[in-house]
Amino acid sequence: MVEIWTHALASPRGVMKTAVDLEENGWDGLCVVDSQNLSGDPFVALAMAATVTDRIGLGTGVSNSVTRIAASTASAILSVDRISNGRALVGLGRGDSALAHIGRAPARMKQFEVYLRHLQTYLQGGAVPFNEIEMSDDVAPAVSHLGLADEPEESRITWHNGRGKKVPVEVAASGPLAIKVAARQADRIMFTLGADADRIAWGIDLAKQARRDAGLDPEGIAFGAYINCVPGKDLDQTRDLARGGLATFARFSVMHGKPNGPMSPEAAQALQGLYDTYDMNKHTQDDSRQASGLPTDFIDHFGVIGTPEKCIEKLRSLIAIGLDKLFFGVMFRLVQTQEGRTAKALMEKEILPELRQVS
């Protein structure tokens, strides 16, 4: 059965009300953003959400491989998993706004893959050799400099024995290299390719081939997608409600200036325009120049927009490709208006129940 998750800001107190609302209204899970300059601490927020819920999954959407070392991320999400009685997952990406606000671009691919491998090792109860942990002597010298009588010989989460269900690792990916890394290291790939069936099918094929090339079972990984879904009868209004979130996720397909994956010339042109106008100071916002500049045809194709019946039809077509999880992104922007709250109610009353019937 397909899972339906959504987004919230990492507000340690506000997230409790959001989590209760989502659990009561049929959502399967809640992820909070990890962007230290724009929102609160995600792991504190998830722990608070765990204390007021019983069923929904809880995770990061997404954290990154730069602002926390892998041991810290593992310890934090394992703590959330303990508090929530096994409902946690950790979502990772190469970093976007979290890095931009400390003056950095997304992580390099080699570092990202090593980080994911280390994170999985910690979550499985294993140990990471000290010489694999990238840290300059200019930041902190080796522990041997202290001349201790005895010292740790490797890095592990000593309070976690690795028994029981492992905390799942999900990786958000859009470009070919990121998809291949995720295929080798993640438990699930969450595609940020828009609601484009051809692009998602391309991503799945690429991931399965990457696993074959690495000697892994091509069927040993799950697939999901970040989707911008806004149902409603007024098409112009639903497009406007979707703009900010859609611009945020579509940008990942042109992060470094060249559109990636299969697409029409018109879609490539729209993505190039998005890249040329993107203002990180207005990240996720509907009134940003990147959002207002999106062509309506692009919104209709990359998003899930229109009547509930039309949205259900498109979402079912995406699930049929091989997705077992849909993530309706940037909901925290949508619910700031009455029109957005109406759209959310339509999702809960008409769309979620229908998707529950899809196996």
Secondary structure, DSSP 8 states (H G I E B T S, - for coil): --EEEEEE---TTHHHHHHHHHHHTT-SEEEE---TTTS--HHHHHHHHHHT-SS-EEEES-EESSSS-HHHHHHHHHHHHHHTTS-EEEEEES-SHHHHTTT-----HHHHHHHHHHHHHHHTT--EEGGGS---TTT---GGGG--SS--SEE--TT----SS---EEEEE-SHHHHHHHHHH-SEEEE-S-S-HHHHHHHHHHHHHHHHHTT--TTSSEEEEEE-EEE-S-HHHHHHHHHHHHHHHHGGGGTTSS--SS--HHHHHHHHHHHHH--GGGTT-TTSHHHHTS-HHHHHHHSEEESHHHHHHHHHHHHHHH-SEEEE--HHHHTTSHHHHHHHHHIIIIIHHHHTT--
